[in-house]
Every structure is written in C-alpha cells, then in structure tokens.
Amino acid sequence: MPTQSPFGIYVHVPFCAARCGYCDFNTYTPSELAGSGASPDGWLDAVRRELDIAARTVGPRMADSVFVGGGTPSLLGADRLGQVLSAVRETFGLAPGAEVTTESNPESTSPEFFAGLVDAGFTRVSLGMQSAAPHVLRVLDRRHTPGRAVAAAREARAAGLAHVNLDLIYATPGETDDDLRASLDAVLAAGVDHVSAYALIVEDGTALARRVARGELPAPDDDVAAARYELIDDRLSAAGLHWYEVSNWTASPSAACRHNLGYWLDGDWWGLGPGAHSHLAGVRWWNVKHPARYAALLADGASPEADREVLTESERQTERVMLRLRLATGLPMDLLDGAGRAAAARAAEDGLLDPAALATDRAVLTRRGRLLADGVIHTLLAGAPA
C-alpha cells in the first residue's frame, strides 16, 4: 500500500505590534484593526470553529506537524498558544513524535514564555533575528535590539525546546560583509541547530519598496546577494550546519523543519486563520484575509474560504520539480521527461548539478546551481539548453 503523505496543520496569527518595512505578509497592527472588532480572543474562537470544519472534511488523520506562524505568534503569549495546540489535539490528535513549532519575535519572549511553550507541548521555536547590525535592523524597521535574538535563543534552549531556529535576512541596503560575519558569529554563539537565511526581496506595496522608489535606498544587488550567500554557506558549513534546502541549514537531519519538508515533498496541510492556504490531494484553497471577516464567517457557521483551485497533474508535476530540486536530497530523475533529463545532463556539464548524484538518477544542485536555482528549474521543465 502507498504511504500516506505527511499531514500538517498551519496556524496563521495575523497580529503584529508594528509593521516591518519589508513585510507583505497578511498581518495587522492594533491601529489597523481599531474599530473592526478583531481581537486575539475572537481569532482563537474562530480558529477553533475552523478546526471543527477541518476535522469533518479531512476525517481521522493525525497531524504530523503543527506550525504557528504570522504575524507575531509570541504576542499571543504561551497560554493562548497552548490553547491553540490543545484544540489541534482535541480535533485531529498529534502523531507520535509530532513536530510543533511557533515563530516568535525575540522582543515578545522571555524565559517564562519558553517554559510555557515546553509545558504546552511545543518542540521547536523559530526566532526572527534578521541581523546583528543595528543599522541593518533600522533599514528593515525591526524593533528588537541586536543582542536580544541570541539571548532568546539561549533561553529557548535552556527551557528545553528541542530545536531552535534563527532567521537571517541578507543583502539589505547598507549591510557590509563584516555586518553579515558579525550576524553569523552571533548565530553560532547562540548554539542553535537550525538557521534560515533569505536574500532581501523588495515586495510591491511595502514601505521598503516606497523608499527604494524614492531613491532613499538602493535596490538590493543580485551579485552582492550571491556573494553573501556563499559567505553564509561557508561559515555555517565550517561550523557543522549543512544545507538541506537552498535557504536552510541544519546541524543534523533530525533538526530539519519537518513541517516545511511536508510542503516541499508534496504533503497535505490545512491552513487555519485569516489568509491561510491549504492543500489536500491536489486541491488548494485559501481563506479570506481580514481577521474580522474571517471570524464573522465562522461565527455564522460558514466556511472562511475565499477561493480554491484544483491542480492538474501537469501542474502538480511542475511543483514537484520546482520544490524537490531545492532540497539537498535532490530531484528523482524519473520526475523528468526525456527532454528534462537531457537538460539535466547539460546542467551537470555546466557545473549546476552534481555529476555524481546524477549518476545515481538524482538531480542535486551544486552551490553554483543553488545560486541559479530558478533558472535551473526552468531549464529542466522546459528541456531547453541553459
């Protein structure tokens, strides 16, 4: 019998104390929600109602992972986050050894907060550090002090959380190589077993995009970003953290984010909360975005779904190629057609795919290939010369 794909629960917390200039996520500050009736308690009640819909739709299926993201989940406090996890347990149950993660802003955490997470059953925390350089944090409109993320990571480990991740953003305007080296030194001093690092993207409609458009800040430079990626990879690899996805490094396979692996390996998940996306067996849907509208629909007994799409087999195949090639385990060659396999052979000759892995029928990106991952994916799907 075929093995059932992983099943995860994603919970979107739409609340933030302030909006970071680069962020285009579905989040809301208190002033933006004023007068709407939206509140953390109303959100929690609505999430419980959506969980009931999810359980009726999915049927008996335990969650292999739970990931609370946002937004700033830590603003809810450990007690409310524990209530979220209890609601998941009551509806779906957690598979033995389930991974349970929450994102957190370092400024809204404390030793007591992390102890509460452990008591509730969380096994992993992801902390938004972004940089150790004060002037880089100012460009990003981040409110935490440079040393707070490292202190929070140590507190999380001391509280007994099994896995701790720090997030970095690199190639921010004004960042230097030495700034990034200092950030990496701080990450390694924190003793975390997982690091995520993303090149800054200027998203349309953000405060950062407006500053770039006005000429107040230069646009991020692709060549600088590539050099910074190599610096990150060199430093983390030398310290024993190795890439398992293009933007993620881990100290051991057991520390890899299993929830995210579920996304990358064509798993199923239900997304709870305003604007959250879900996927079940090739059907994808997403919820209405505003917290007040989300809660009102569920209070009326209606689904919060905004729209959905049914993926064709061709679309699912394209996504498998796009996502699996980003993993260090690589892409099984049987997911490519003849033209794609020929393109993979050319990519290996060009130094973009590992020839040794290709000889075992897996397409694995070299480091140069990781820097050009989107182009490699396009080439394999099109079967055209690079």
LUMBA-418012 format. One line per 8 residues: for each residue x, y, z of C-alpha. Coordinates in pm, whole numbers. Layout:
X Y Z; ...
This chain:
0 0 0; 129 352 -72; 244 550 230; 13 836 318; 175 1174 266; 260 1388 571; -21 1596 712; 50 1929 878
-153 2199 1046; -50 2559 981; -198 2829 1206; -174 3190 1090; -159 3458 1359; -237 3792 1188; -129 4023 1471; 186 4237 1490
283 4516 1728; 426 4714 1434; 474 4657 1062; 827 4589 936; 909 4791 626; 992 4488 407; 696 4269 507; 400 4199 278
250 3917 486; -116 3917 587; -64 4095 919; -232 4380 1106; -123 4624 1376; -358 4740 1654; -423 5071 1477; -513 4889 1155
-766 4674 1342; -915 4955 1551; -1293 4953 1527; -1310 4625 1333; -1393 4408 1633; -1100 4176 1560; -908 4058 1867; -681 3769 1971
-963 3605 2167; -1203 3637 1874; -934 3494 1649; -886 3197 1882; -1260 3123 1889; -1268 3136 1508; -967 2905 1477; -1146 2651 1697
-1450 2669 1469; -1237 2625 1158; -1066 2326 1320; -1409 2162 1353; -1466 2217 979; -1121 2078 905; -1179 1764 1111; -1512 1696 938
-1352 1747 596; -1029 1554 646; -1161 1275 865; -947 1075 1109; -592 1182 1034; -336 1277 1296; -116 1581 1250; 249 1502 1188
341 1866 1242; 192 2191 1364; 340 2528 1270; 214 2854 1419; 330 3144 1201; 246 3501 1130; 247 3777 1211; 388 3754 1561
257 3445 1740; 454 3526 2055; 226 3830 2107; -46 3581 2199; 155 3453 2495; 231 3094 2584; -114 3033 2734; -306 3118 2416
-54 2928 2202; -106 2631 2430; -482 2662 2379; -427 2650 2002; -226 2331 2036; -485 2179 2272; -755 2247 2013; -550 2066 1746
-502 1770 1982; -875 1755 2054; -976 1756 1686; -701 1571 1498; -460 1445 1759; -84 1457 1723; 111 1172 1568; 379 1017 1793
685 1241 1788; 499 1523 1611; 695 1842 1549; 527 2151 1697; 675 2491 1603; 592 2852 1671; 753 3159 1523; 842 3428 1774
971 3783 1780; 1264 3798 2026; 1123 4110 2191; 798 3939 2292; 964 3636 2453; 1108 3558 2796; 1230 3253 2990; 877 3216 3127
731 3229 2776; 959 2949 2656; 889 2741 2966; 518 2779 2891; 573 2659 2534; 751 2347 2658; 474 2277 2909; 216 2313 2630
396 2061 2408; 589 2276 2163; 911 2117 2043; 1059 2390 1823; 1078 2769 1801; 1182 2992 1512; 1311 3335 1609; 1327 3631 1374
1679 3770 1415; 1741 3916 1065; 2074 4081 1156; 2308 4165 1443; 2386 4508 1293; 2178 4793 1443; 2178 4999 1121; 2056 4698 919
1773 4640 1166; 1676 5006 1129; 1655 4974 749; 1429 4671 798; 1220 4854 1062; 1287 4575 1309; 1221 4677 1669; 1435 4428 1864
1782 4513 1990; 2071 4331 1817; 2158 4104 2111; 1804 4004 2203; 1767 3728 1943; 2075 3545 2070; 1959 3580 2430; 1613 3450 2335
1765 3151 2155; 1966 3062 2464; 1657 3100 2682; 1462 2870 2450; 1733 2604 2466; 1758 2635 2845; 1380 2592 2875; 1405 2257 2698
1284 2327 2346; 1437 2051 2136; 1508 2264 1828; 1573 2635 1786; 1598 2825 1456; 1726 3174 1388; 1615 3360 1073; 1855 3590 888
1792 3835 605; 2095 3925 395; 2185 4178 121; 1991 4458 290; 2098 4801 156; 2382 4927 376; 2484 4582 501; 2854 4501 466
3036 4169 459; 3157 4241 812; 2800 4307 925; 2698 3966 793; 3001 3798 950; 2904 3951 1285; 2548 3821 1242; 2677 3471 1167
2910 3484 1465; 2613 3575 1683; 2401 3292 1538; 2672 3039 1608; 2729 3177 1958; 2361 3115 2029; 2412 2741 1977; 2105 2688 1757
2066 2373 1545; 1886 2536 1251; 1942 2855 1051; 1727 3007 775; 1875 3281 557; 1687 3472 287; 1802 3741 48; 1603 4059 95
1324 4094 -160; 1163 4433 -215; 793 4349 -230; 549 4579 -409; 336 4787 -177; 573 4780 120; 732 5077 293; 1071 4948 178
956 4948 -185; 843 5308 -150; 1182 5409 -6; 1364 5237 -292; 1133 5403 -547; 1204 5744 -396; 1578 5682 -418; 1625 5685 -40
1773 5335 -52; 1943 5143 -333; 1774 4830 -461; 1936 4504 -342; 2214 4390 -576; 2196 4032 -713; 2575 3993 -730; 2612 4112 -372
2338 3870 -264; 2518 3580 -436; 2847 3664 -265; 2670 3691 72; 2503 3353 18; 2845 3196 -38; 2974 3365 278; 2680 3223 476
2722 2875 333; 3098 2873 401; 3062 2993 759; 2774 2767 854; 2923 2461 683; 3254 2514 865; 3059 2519 1191; 2881 2191 1113
2548 2324 983; 2481 2196 633; 2222 2297 376; 1922 2072 328; 1715 2328 135; 1851 2622 -60; 1777 2870 221; 1803 2638 523
2089 2481 714; 2078 2231 999; 2316 2065 1244; 2160 1722 1192; 1882 1561 986; 1665 1541 1297; 1676 1920 1330; 1536 1986 981
1194 2151 984; 960 1859 914; 661 2086 862; 834 2271 580; 958 1942 436; 592 1849 410; 540 2149 180; 848 2069 -28
764 1698 -59; 406 1739 -182; 240 1675 151; -106 1778 269; -178 2055 515; -468 2257 649; -408 2627 699; -609 2782 982
-657 3156 1019; -708 3465 804; -544 3433 462; -406 3086 536; -358 2846 244; -439 2473 250; -364 2175 24; -525 1832 13
-455 1585 -268; -408 1842 -541; -677 2084 -425; -556 2420 -292; -767 2686 -124; -718 2997 85; -913 3190 344; -1041 3546 344
-768 3781 462; -919 4019 716; -940 3885 1074; -1282 4042 1135; -1433 3892 817; -1272 3556 894; -1422 3547 1244; -1764 3670 1128
-1800 3397 865; -1715 3124 1113; -1942 3273 1379; -2226 3243 1123; -2141 2878 1061; -1994 2950 716; -1659 2849 572; -1391 3122 566
-1270 3000 227; -1213 3281 -26; -1131 3072 -332; -978 2746 -446; -809 2578 -739; -779 2216 -848; -430 2147 -976; -391 1944 -1291
-146 1655 -1289; 82 1865 -1507; 73 2150 -1253; 144 1911 -966; 436 1765 -1162; 577 2114 -1220; 554 2191 -848; 727 1865 -757
1019 1956 -980; 1033 2314 -851; 1027 2217 -486; 1229 1896 -475; 1518 2038 -670; 1564 2293 -390; 1640 2010 -146; 1984 1861 -81
1827 1518 -132; 1756 1630 -486; 1506 1551 -756; 1443 1190 -865; 1517 1179 -1237; 1202 980 -1306; 1008 1304 -1242; 1160 1446 -1561
1071 1366 -1920; 1332 1283 -2182; 1397 1647 -2267; 1429 1729 -1898; 1681 1451 -1841; 1886 1575 -2137; 1873 1925 -1990; 1990 1784 -1655
2292 1628 -1824; 2379 1965 -1978; 2331 2137 -1642; 2579 1892 -1486; 2831 1973 -1760; 2780 2342 -1682; 2851 2287 -1312; 2493 2346 -1198
2409 1987 -1100; 2628 1734 -919; 2753 1474 -1173; 2798 1206 -904; 2438 1245 -787; 2318 1246 -1147; 2488 908 -1195; 2254 774 -922
1948 922 -1100; 1908 1224 -876; 1943 1588 -976; 2119 1772 -692; 2219 2136 -717; 2582 2235 -678; 2644 2554 -486; 2662 2744 -813
2336 2573 -904; 2178 2690 -580; 2262 3048 -672; 2087 2996 -1006; 1816 2756 -881; 1522 2928 -1051; 1698 2917 -1387; 1793 2552 -1345
1434 2461 -1261; 1309 2646 -1569; 1564 2465 -1783; 1468 2120 -1656; 1098 2187 -1703; 1144 2334 -2050; 1407 2083 -2159; 1582 2369 -2332
1955 2448 -2326; 2061 2673 -2038
